[in-house]
């Protein structure tokens, strides 16, 4: 499983969000760590 790279205050900012947001985002991060694509995610433009 790949590690999450938290930048600046992103992890602290996540903990200040409503419980539902933390849960959904946390699960999406877990899926990304496993190499899966979350149904809630939007693919970014490749540079």
C-alpha positions, 0 to 999 in steps of 0.5 A: 500500500502506498503512503499518503503524502500530507502537504502543509496543513492538509491532514489537520484541515481534514480533521476540522471537516464534518464527520461525513466528509472525513469518512468519505475522503478517508475511504477515497484515500484508502482506495487510492493507496491500494491503486483503486479509483474511487467512484467519488473522485474526479480524474485530473489532467495529466501534465 
